[in-house]
Amino acid sequence: MSTILNFLISYSCELVMVPMRDSVKLATEICKPWPFFPPYLVILVRTPYDRNGVGLNYFKPFITDYKRYVLVIQSLRGFQGSEGNPSVFATDGWGQLQDGYDAINWIISQSWARDSVCGSWFSAMGITQYLLSGTGHPNYICAVPFVGAHSLYHYAAFQGGEFRKQLVENWLNGLNVGYLIDSVASHPSYDTFWKFLNLEERLNYVKIPMLHFGGWFDIFIESQVDIFNKLHFSGMPGAKNKQKLIIGPWTHLGFGQANQGDLVFPNAIIDFLDFDNDFYMAIGSWYDCHLAGKQSACDYINSFPPVKFYIIGLNEWAYSDTFPPRGIYYRNFYLRNDGSISQNYPTENTGYSQYIYNPYDPTPTIGGNELLDPTQAGPKDQSPLINRSDVIVFQTPLLTDTLLVIGTIYAKLYISSDRLDTDFSVRLVDVFPDGRKILVTDGIIKARYRYGFEQEVLLTPNQIDSVIVRVGTTAWAFLPGHRLMVIISSANYPRFEANPNNGGPFKRDDPNKLIATNRIYHNSHYPSYISLPIYQTTDIKEAKEEKIYYIKGNRLCTKKMANLYSANGRFLKKINGCEKLNKGVYILKVKNKTYKVIML
């Protein structure tokens, strides 16, 4: 039986109106444990959603009665009884109005509160945590942002410079503030408006440890990987070397569920009613360590490497002290004239693929990192796209070995268009032996932003140029018998706005649409390629050369006495001969040498 049903829920909540610096009052729910013996440390959630929604009805008893903290849930301006006008996070950071900062000032002035506050929870509530950390409030001492974005231009509104139509419009309409869509769309370049919504502009103010949760098919996964790396390895004291990142095979609305798109991941399920599982253990220990200073909790979270991530294909969890893991190297896979993908540099002097992009009939979105039902988002079969005339397709021969891709994927395309502006979209696909073409990740670039998102440089019609596309970040094992496929088009609609190709200022649903003739070049002079982060550690090669071990089917065989450990360093067994093992990543120690072993 789940934990939440095994103990008496007796917390109590009261609603108060908390004044901000401009006298606007925000509806704020104070949930206290029972019996109540103040003062308490505080967990703060700031949200535009229902204060019982997005799993907060589970979170309340976990924080109050189970962990013995006070939980403060504050509604953002204009939402759920708060005064003021909705601002799409503009008042939640370090601008003229700083609602998060003011909320903490109010909390620590209350008789029931101590002087330390930690942030938490999902999605928009992750965004408010990132923005609040940029204020540098001295009493904001830790955060646990789930599936949030730290820069709303680059990772939410204008990924690759193109408007994320489905995400922005669906989200704002869902909050009944659709009238704000044009306010967002009126800033298509990275300008001062967006700099107040980008934590990277304030990294020198961030001095707190954060536990980041993401999903490979989440709308904000690129953001969470990037901000983890910036804070953990280059952050200020207090943040540097004090970040952790956990990434599962989840979509945004399917966080913790097994079914994602057309795939199932049964060993990645989170039971939100069970307070004793690893998910709640990680969150609770983060608070207990960084908020309450409990050494046992610090010992627990320090017993694991900074990064825990799920490898799709192997369908196993792995640990690393970096992301991507040490041992990654980038290898270019070149697009060839015959539609193949090869590691060999093209030798042909000429060669290109041409297609007609019609914005009246844009290439459709199928799945991907979208704010949709988890069965409609994520790893969906792209087969309906293959025979469209506005896409070009390249694929490898059947793989004979596992290709383990872990990290951020890029594509460099040599292109031309007969228009002043257009888009180039790249989808990476895993072709299964049964013919399914499952989306791994995708990205886009608006050609006018090929030199950066602060300046617009139009194309010269029919002149060869180049673009770099951030295709996406993943941990994916392409297995033997599969193929790696790349699908290139100039639209991915409605995930992104369909570029009208007219070269004019950005307009949503621009009626002035022009048909474009676009080319992708793939020859020795203009060698378009996709760059993959391949995981192949030298210690695996060394171990095989020294004949320390060999793998036969699902059995690991050693020729010397060896100790076997899990990826996080837990001792499993001694091996001297052959042992049947599950798929996953293991550590093998022979005398004073250590080797990583991947069982496929």
Phi and psi in degrees as a GROMACS rama.xvg file:
@    title "Ramachandran Plot"
@    xaxis  label "Phi"
@    yaxis  label "Psi"
@TYPE xy
-65.7127  152.845  SER-2
-59.1549  -40.3293  THR-3
-62.1647  -21.3889  ILE-4
-94.3636  -4.07896  LEU-5
-100.002  -1.33695  ASN-6
-140.219  157.328  PHE-7
-72.4831  121.982  LEU-8
-85.4184  115.926  ILE-9
-134.908  14.1834  SER-10
-67.0868  160.488  TYR-11
-131.842  148.779  SER-12
-126.496  145.21  CYS-13
-132.439  148.778  GLU-14
-104.738  127.296  LEU-15
-128.828  158.312  VAL-16
-103.721  115.793  MET-17
-101.283  124.939  VAL-18
-78.0836  139.215  PRO-19
-95.423  177.315  MET-20
-64.6465  -20.7003  ARG-21
-100.466  16.551  ASP-22
75.3588  -1.56858  SER-23
-67.7569  136.612  VAL-24
-107.503  134.77  LYS-25
-109.806  133.415  LEU-26
-65.2873  122.719  ALA-27
-134.417  123.63  THR-28
-99.1813  125.622  GLU-29
-107.519  113.445  ILE-30
-109.385  123.495  CYS-31
-119.437  144.448  LYS-32
-72.0757  162.18  PRO-33
-131.263  133.44  TRP-34
-68.1203  156.375  PRO-35
-109.662  112.948  PHE-36
-126.467  83.3047  PHE-37
-69.6254  164.195  PRO-38
-88.3939  160.762  PRO-39
-124.828  151.763  TYR-40
-73.4615  156.602  LEU-41
-126.793  137.18  VAL-42
-103.771  128.12  ILE-43
-112.258  129.976  LEU-44
-122.996  127.847  VAL-45
-120.132  125.097  ARG-46
-144.45  148.508  THR-47
-91.008  -2.6829  PRO-48
-96.8097  175.355  TYR-49
-53.9157  134.472  ASP-50
-72.3314  -3.64249  ARG-51
-111.528  1.59038  ASN-52
-90.2725  179.331  GLY-53
52.5997  40.3857  VAL-54
77.5932  3.92158  GLY-55
-67.2331  -21.7178  LEU-56
-66.7592  -24.6659  ASN-57
-85.0529  -35.6166  TYR-58
-68.1555  -32.8637  PHE-59
-60.1192  -53.2238  LYS-60
-68.1852  -30.2639  PRO-61
-62.1805  -46.6209  PHE-62
-73.7657  -41.5056  ILE-63
-83.3735  -71.7867  THR-64
-73.9921  -33.2069  ASP-65
-84.9991  -45.043  TYR-66
-100.668  -13.945  LYS-67
68.3606  45.1163  ARG-68
-117.042  165.377  TYR-69
-90.3334  134.52  VAL-70
-107.805  123.361  LEU-71
-110.485  120.769  VAL-72
-116.887  114.381  ILE-73
-113.097  130.642  GLN-74
-81.0665  135.157  SER-75
-66.7214  164.595  LEU-76
-50.2631  131.013  ARG-77
81.2075  2.5499  GLY-78
-121.691  143.031  PHE-79
49.1703  45.1736  GLN-80
94.1823  -6.07065  GLY-81
-75.9472  143.927  SER-82
-74.8973  172.981  GLU-83
87.6582  177.271  GLY-84
-101.912  139.625  ASN-85
-56.104  140.685  PRO-86
-127.756  6.20643  SER-87
51.1712  51.272  VAL-88
75.4712  0.37561  PHE-89
-64.9074  -22.1077  ALA-90
-105.411  13.061  THR-91
-104.668  2.49162  ASP-92
-116.275  -123.007  GLY-93
-117.281  25.642  TRP-94
-81.3906  -156.966  GLY-95
-62.9273  -39.3016  GLN-96
-103.942  135.891  LEU-97
-134.438  80.3663  GLN-98
-66.208  -37.8941  ASP-99
-64.4975  -43.7339  GLY-100
-59.9371  -45.4153  TYR-101
-66.8597  -33.8401  ASP-102
-61.9336  -42.9251  ALA-103
-66.3134  -41.5949  ILE-104
-56.3354  -42.163  ASN-105
-67.0323  -43.5143  TRP-106
-59.1171  -50.2603  ILE-107
-72.9991  -9.35059  ILE-108
-87.7886  -5.52632  SER-109
-84.55  147.232  GLN-110
-66.7281  -24.7365  SER-111
-86.5766  -3.61979  TRP-112
-112.05  143.104  ALA-113
-85.9315  -169.957  ARG-114
-99.575  18.633  ASP-115
-129.554  136.062  SER-116
-131.656  140.093  VAL-117
-125.406  142.498  CYS-118
-94.4516  163.508  GLY-119
-166.18  166.087  SER-120
97.8117  -169.98  TRP-121
-92.3707  153.352  PHE-122
57.9905  -116.836  SER-123
-56.3804  -31.9534  ALA-124
-72.0332  -23.9046  MET-125
-72.3066  -38.9241  GLY-126
-61.4656  -44.8364  ILE-127
-64.735  -29.6637  THR-128
-67.8408  -45.0468  GLN-129
-60.5395  -44.3935  TYR-130
-65.8627  -40.3303  LEU-131
-64.1186  -36.6292  LEU-132
-63.6439  -27.5514  SER-133
-74.135  -10.0153  GLY-134
-79.3167  -20.0289  THR-135
70.663  25.3171  GLY-136
-58.4144  127.593  HIS-137
-67.4605  -18.7429  PRO-138
-98.901  2.33145  ASN-139
-96.3603  104.052  TYR-140
-113.939  -4.92427  ILE-141
-165.447  166.931  CYS-142
-152.963  152.655  ALA-143
-132.772  78.0548  VAL-144
-82.3115  124.866  PRO-145
-99.5964  135.265  PHE-146
34.5799  54.0022  VAL-147
-116.189  173.789  GLY-148
-121.241  140.149  ALA-149
-98.5535  -14.3405  HIS-150
-136.328  111.932  SER-151
-76.0574  -23.4322  LEU-152
-70.9257  -56.4828  TYR-153
-72.0975  -29.8447  HIS-154
-118.237  -5.97877  TYR-155
-125.608  -57.8274  ALA-156
-90.9975  -39.5891  ALA-157
-136.129  58.3612  PHE-158
-60.9224  127.633  GLN-159
66.0666  14.4814  GLY-160
85.453  -7.79048  GLY-161
-102.252  142.617  GLU-162
-65.0226  125.195  PHE-163
-80.8191  81.1828  ARG-164
-58.8111  -54.0678  LYS-165
-61.8545  -44.0343  GLN-166
-65.3953  -53.9878  LEU-167
-66.0927  -46.8317  VAL-168
-69.169  -44.2278  GLU-169
-64.1304  -39.6468  ASN-170
-69.1914  -48.3399  TRP-171
-68.9943  -38.2833  LEU-172
-64.6164  -36.9767  ASN-173
-64.7818  -25.485  GLY-174
-92.26  5.30114  LEU-175
62.9228  31.1773  ASN-176
-127.784  41.811  VAL-177
-58.8703  -22.2028  GLY-178
-64.6461  -13.419  TYR-179
-85.8067  -8.50533  LEU-180
-59.0205  -43.4313  ILE-181
-67.6232  -28.3225  ASP-182
-64.6766  -40.3498  SER-183
-67.3728  -47.0808  VAL-184
-68.4676  -16.1922  ALA-185
-77.5966  0.339599  SER-186
-125.368  70.0992  HIS-187
-74.5671  -16.5038  PRO-188
-104.66  161.297  SER-189
-77.0643  102.247  TYR-190
-122.827  -168.893  ASP-191
-59.4985  -36.321  THR-192
-53.3813  -46.1715  PHE-193
-77.6054  -25.3874  TRP-194
-65.4014  -26.5945  LYS-195
-78.8932  0.404107  PHE-196
-126.037  29.0343  LEU-197
-133.502  109.895  ASN-198
-62.1574  -23.5391  LEU-199
-65.752  -19.2966  GLU-200
-76.3913  -8.34961  GLU-201
-133.94  26.8094  ARG-202
-60.8477  -27.1257  LEU-203
-73.6606  -7.2329  ASN-204
-96.077  -12.0211  TYR-205
-89.9798  113.301  VAL-206
-133.299  34.4323  LYS-207
-126.995  152.305  ILE-208
-75.684  141.794  PRO-209
-132.708  141.066  MET-210
-106.811  108.351  LEU-211
-97.549  129.723  HIS-212
-112.155  133.514  PHE-213
-140.243  176.47  GLY-214
-137.353  141.509  GLY-215
-60.4073  -26.2014  TRP-216
-111.011  19.8567  PHE-217
-78.9689  155.231  ASP-218
-65.5579  -22.6255  ILE-219
-119.208  19.9668  PHE-220
-61.5846  -36.3211  ILE-221
-61.79  -38.857  GLU-222
-63.1368  -46.7229  SER-223
-69.2952  -35.2908  GLN-224
-64.294  -44.1574  VAL-225
-67.371  -45.2445  ASP-226
-71.806  -32.8736  ILE-227
-57.7098  -49.6422  PHE-228
-64.3505  -40.5753  ASN-229
-66.2155  -41.5424  LYS-230
-77.7094  -40.9803  LEU-231
-71.2775  -37.8706  HIS-232
-104.404  -22.0095  PHE-233
-130.46  12.6774  SER-234
-79.3978  177.862  GLY-235
-76.9823  162.819  MET-236
-54.1094  137.451  PRO-237
100.04  -30.6518  GLY-238
-107.138  -39.6923  ALA-239
-62.7947  131.924  LYS-240
63.0048  19.5089  ASN-241
-131.033  29.1202  LYS-242
-109.29  151.535  GLN-243
-134.598  149.889  LYS-244
-134.739  126.874  LEU-245
-123.754  123.802  ILE-246
-126.701  121.913  ILE-247
-107.229  177.977  GLY-248
-87.9889  53.0114  PRO-249
-115.448  152.891  TRP-250
-88.0953  177.155  THR-251
-67.0906  -51.887  HIS-252
-83.6725  -6.09252  LEU-253
-109.593  25.844  GLY-254
-57.0795  122.682  PHE-255
84.7535  2.28229  GLY-256
-96.8501  160.107  GLN-257
-81.5276  -42.022  ALA-258
-85.746  118.409  ASN-259
-133.853  114.801  GLN-260
58.7805  -126.443  GLY-261
-98.4787  9.04019  ASP-262
-118.963  163.853  LEU-263
-130.099  134.229  VAL-264
-125.759  80.3067  PHE-265
-65.2669  -23.5109  PRO-266
-94.1665  23.7648  ASN-267
-129.211  33.647  ALA-268
-93.5954  136.409  ILE-269
-112.746  123.737  ILE-270
-92.2124  104.385  ASP-271
-73.4085  -5.97543  PHE-272
-93.1059  -9.48406  LEU-273
-103.139  103.602  ASP-274
-75.3992  -7.83656  PHE-275
-98.0708  5.26886  ASP-276
-80.7744  174.629  ASN-277
-62.971  -33.2952  ASP-278
-60.9199  -55.7043  PHE-279
-69.1603  -31.1939  TYR-280
-61.6426  -41.545  MET-281
-65.8128  -45.7587  ALA-282
-64.4383  -50.4545  ILE-283
-61.2898  -39.9652  GLY-284
-67.3641  -33.0556  SER-285
-62.4302  -46.0346  TRP-286
-63.753  -47.0074  TYR-287
-62.921  -34.895  ASP-288
-76.0999  -57.68  CYS-289
-85.1275  -22.8778  HIS-290
-97.1537  -46.0423  LEU-291
-98.5908  -12.2608  ALA-292
71.5995  28.8251  GLY-293
-80.5141  121.12  LYS-294
-64.6209  -37.9665  GLN-295
-62.1595  -36.9647  SER-296
-69.3621  -39.9193  ALA-297
-62.9608  -40.4301  CYS-298
-61.9739  -38.7671  ASP-299
-65.3643  -50.701  TYR-300
-71.65  -24.5365  ILE-301
-82.6169  -7.66301  ASN-302
-78.5635  -8.5092  SER-303
-115.876  147.368  PHE-304
-61.1789  163.495  PRO-305
-62.7865  -24.1205  PRO-306
-124.043  131.404  VAL-307
-124.646  126.365  LYS-308
-145.351  155.544  PHE-309
-97.8693  129.892  TYR-310
-97.2385  110.022  ILE-311
-72.8722  139.694  ILE-312
102.399  -55.6617  GLY-313
-75.4625  -27.8725  LEU-314
54.661  47.3549  ASN-315
-137.411  155.113  GLU-316
-85.2708  147.162  TRP-317
-134.767  160.46  ALA-318
-124.405  151.008  TYR-319
-156.701  156.218  SER-320
-88.5345  -5.38797  ASP-321
-141.415  164.989  THR-322
-137.02  125.286  PHE-323
-67.6964  166.312  PRO-324
-64.3856  158.014  PRO-325
-62.0605  145.009  ARG-326
102.617  -7.23324  GLY-327
-73.0229  138.36  ILE-328
-138.577  148.066  TYR-329
-88.4815  134.945  TYR-330
-127.364  132.614  ARG-331
-85.7893  131.272  ASN-332
-113.061  113.485  PHE-333
-87.9701  141.919  TYR-334
-81.7919  134.408  LEU-335
-117.722  162.371  ARG-336
-60.9072  -29.6187  ASN-337
-87.9781  10.8802  ASP-338
84.6991  7.43823  GLY-339
-93.3233  169.982  SER-340
-120.78  128.249  ILE-341
-138.192  149.326  SER-342
-79.1125  -9.43399  GLN-343
-83.763  135.927  ASN-344
-64.4144  137.451  TYR-345
-60.279  141.998  PRO-346
-107.155  -14.6228  THR-347
-70.1379  138.881  GLU-348
-79.2134  -23.2416  ASN-349
-132.268  162.659  THR-350
148.5  129.675  GLY-351
-156.554  162.688  TYR-352
-116.497  134.976  SER-353
-120.788  142.542  GLN-354
-147.057  160.556  TYR-355
-102.464  122.734  ILE-356
-103.735  117.519  TYR-357
-110.226  106.896  ASN-358
-66.6837  -11.7508  PRO-359
-76.2081  -18.0634  TYR-360
-138.524  66.6246  ASP-361
-69.8083  150.887  PRO-362
-56.4301  126.761  THR-363
-80.7909  156.078  PRO-364
-78.4835  136.178  THR-365
-131.531  105.531  ILE-366
71.7548  -148.028  GLY-367
94.3728  -171.624  GLY-368
-84.4327  76.6062  ASN-369
-123.873  161.72  GLU-370
-88.9172  69.4314  LEU-371
-132.964  168.299  LEU-372
-48.609  136.613  ASP-373
-59.7871  -21.7146  PRO-374
-79.064  -15.2531  THR-375
-104.295  -17.8837  GLN-376
-98.7699  177.995  ALA-377
77.7353  -144.713  GLY-378
-77.9298  81.5514  PRO-379
-100.287  155.518  LYS-380
-71.5882  122.886  ASP-381
-91.9306  9.26458  GLN-382
-52.4935  -38.2013  SER-383
-60.1598  -16.6131  PRO-384
-84.2806  -21.9978  LEU-385
-61.4579  -37.4326  ILE-386
-94.1227  8.01274  ASN-387
-72.1902  145.87  ARG-388
-79.0116  -10.0158  SER-389
-101.404  19.7533  ASP-390
-129.452  153.76  VAL-391
-124.006  144.382  ILE-392
-127.357  134.986  VAL-393
-129.663  146.261  PHE-394
-152.139  155.798  GLN-395
-80.5434  164.209  THR-396
-64.5829  172.647  PRO-397
-56.8952  132.288  LEU-398
-74.5513  137.863  LEU-399
-102.557  -17.1453  THR-400
-128.212  160.299  ASP-401
-70.3534  132.252  THR-402
-107.389  108.081  LEU-403
-98.4647  108.443  LEU-404
-106.01  114.809  VAL-405
-135.314  110.346  ILE-406
138.369  -161.562  GLY-407
-95.0287  131.103  THR-408
-99.9825  136.935  ILE-409
-126.588  155.892  TYR-410
-129.898  134.612  ALA-411
-109.559  119.088  LYS-412
-117.727  131.382  LEU-413
-90.5979  124.123  TYR-414
-134.115  165.154  ILE-415
-153.18  160.01  SER-416
-148.318  153.668  SER-417
-89.1498  9.79183  ASP-418
-118.775  165.326  ARG-419
-73.8671  -23.4441  LEU-420
-154.378  148.666  ASP-421
-165.789  177.446  THR-422
-114.748  158.265  ASP-423
-132.544  119.303  PHE-424
-112.075  137.421  SER-425
-125.517  128.391  VAL-426
-118.022  130.721  ARG-427
-97.8256  131.494  LEU-428
-131.671  143.123  VAL-429
-103.155  114.221  ASP-430
-88.7934  113.39  VAL-431
-79.3395  158.665  PHE-432
-58.256  -27.0805  PRO-433
-83.7436  4.11857  ASP-434
98.4592  -12.826  GLY-435
-63.6533  141.281  ARG-436
-116.728  88.3553  LYS-437
-87.858  126.383  ILE-438
-66.0572  128.875  LEU-439
-90.6682  -55.3099  VAL-440
-165.83  165.446  THR-441
-149.199  159.867  ASP-442
-151.412  174.087  GLY-443
-149.871  156.599  ILE-444
-138.735  132.434  ILE-445
-85.959  123.318  LYS-446
-56.8662  -34.4346  ALA-447
-66.412  -15.1784  ARG-448
-105.847  21.748  TYR-449
-67.5232  -17.3146  ARG-450
-104.847  10.5445  TYR-451
129.396  156.994  GLY-452
-89.2315  -0.151884  PHE-453
-97.5165  -7.00752  GLU-454
-136.511  143.775  GLN-455
-107.94  122.109  GLU-456
-126.405  109.003  VAL-457
-71.1194  157.78  LEU-458
-74.1877  154.017  LEU-459
-91.9262  116.865  THR-460
-52.5042  133.35  PRO-461
66.2072  12.8058  ASN-462
-100.601  134.496  GLN-463
-70.3609  132.242  ILE-464
-139.107  -171.875  ASP-465
-140.741  153.62  SER-466
-135.545  151.792  VAL-467
-115.417  126.057  ILE-468
-108.82  125.008  VAL-469
-79.788  102.92  ARG-470
-73.2091  -39.3644  VAL-471
148.694  175.736  GLY-472
-119.34  137.999  THR-473
-157.168  173.469  THR-474
-135.02  101.295  ALA-475
-138.532  129.456  TRP-476
-99.4635  110.928  ALA-477
-82.8655  113.313  PHE-478
-88.3203  160.706  LEU-479
-55.1549  139.931  PRO-480
89.934  -9.33622  GLY-481
-95.4328  170.966  HIS-482
-127.147  153.042  ARG-483
-100.426  127.338  LEU-484
-122.372  144.811  MET-485
-121.194  125.679  VAL-486
-112.015  123.108  ILE-487
-115.507  134.718  ILE-488
-148.307  -174.36  SER-489
-115.565  13.1676  SER-490
-151.58  156.341  ALA-491
-151.602  77.9968  ASN-492
-110.887  133.438  TYR-493
-97.3825  15.0951  PRO-494
-53.4086  -44.2477  ARG-495
-123.847  152.303  PHE-496
-57.3493  140.361  GLU-497
-78.8497  115.833  ALA-498
-61.3721  126.562  ASN-499
-77.8153  -5.83473  PRO-500
68.6563  11.8082  ASN-501
-91.9056  -9.10379  ASN-502
77.916  2.17351  GLY-503
-85.2085  178.303  GLY-504
-58.3137  152.376  PRO-505
-66.3924  133.291  PHE-506
-137.887  135.472  LYS-507
-65.8586  137.416  ARG-508
51.8954  43.7207  ASP-509
-56.4305  122.561  ASP-510
-75.5322  -15.904  PRO-511
-87.7383  81.7273  ASN-512
-103.206  139.523  LYS-513
-124.455  143.721  LEU-514
-81.6785  135.932  ILE-515
-114.401  142.317  ALA-516
-103.529  113.774  THR-517
-116.418  148.472  ASN-518
-129.235  145.382  ARG-519
-116.72  123.076  ILE-520
-95.1931  142.497  TYR-521
-149.645  83.0394  HIS-522
-149.484  -176.471  ASN-523
-67.1075  -25.6286  SER-524
-86.0101  -32.0699  HIS-525
-133.129  76.6448  TYR-526
-87.612  87.1941  PRO-527
-64.9398  143.141  SER-528
-153.655  162.796  TYR-529
-111.06  133.642  ILE-530
-105.233  118.392  SER-531
-109.87  134.83  LEU-532
-81.4664  106.617  PRO-533
-97.1132  134.82  ILE-534
-97.5564  111.564  TYR-535
-152.721  96.8742  GLN-536
-79.1391  148.037  THR-537
-67.8592  -25.2426  THR-538
-71.5092  -27.0252  ASP-539
-65.4243  -47.5629  ILE-540
-60.9872  -43.9941  LYS-541
-60.8585  -43.1551  GLU-542
-64.0845  -39.1919  ALA-543
-69.2152  -40.1157  LYS-544
-63.5565  -36.2478  GLU-545
-82.3336  -2.16636  GLU-546
58.099  40.0138  LYS-547
-70.5865  -40.7281  ILE-548
-149.487  166.945  TYR-549
-147.027  158.277  TYR-550
-112.946  128.833  ILE-551
-127.012  103.032  LYS-552
64.925  -122.316  GLY-553
-102.705  24.7615  ASN-554
-119.332  135.191  ARG-555
-99.613  125.509  LEU-556
-119.915  132.275  CYS-557
-118.081  153.39  THR-558
-102.811  -2.80363  LYS-559
-136.638  161.531  LYS-560
-61.9161  129.628  MET-561
-140.972  153.323  ALA-562
-102.458  134.439  ASN-563
-108.809  132.485  LEU-564
-126.338  155.512  TYR-565
-71.525  171.479  SER-566
-63.3615  -24.5993  ALA-567
-95.3115  11.4071  ASN-568
93.1382  7.64006  GLY-569
-81.9753  128.44  ARG-570
-65.3477  133.812  PHE-571
-108.816  -54.8738  LEU-572
-170.92  167.112  LYS-573
-92.8705  143.799  LYS-574
-128.121  132.031  ILE-575
-147.361  80.8114  ASN-576
136.42  -137.037  GLY-577
-120.012  137.632  CYS-578
-132.573  135.84  GLU-579
-76.387  129.156  LYS-580
-130.136  151.666  LEU-581
-73.5207  164.768  ASN-582
-61.7858  145.102  LYS-583
151.604  -173.611  GLY-584
-108.998  130.909  VAL-585
-128.58  163.781  TYR-586
-117.311  127.807  ILE-587
-114.077  125.844  LEU-588
-116.187  125.048  LYS-589
-124.134  110.992  VAL-590
55.8092  -118.035  LYS-591
-104.333  16.151  ASN-592
-112.942  147.061  LYS-593
-123.6  136.229  THR-594
-131.715  143.357  TYR-595
-91.1041  137.832  LYS-596
-125.173  130.094  VAL-597
-111.843  117.37  ILE-598
-95.8775  120.763  MET-599
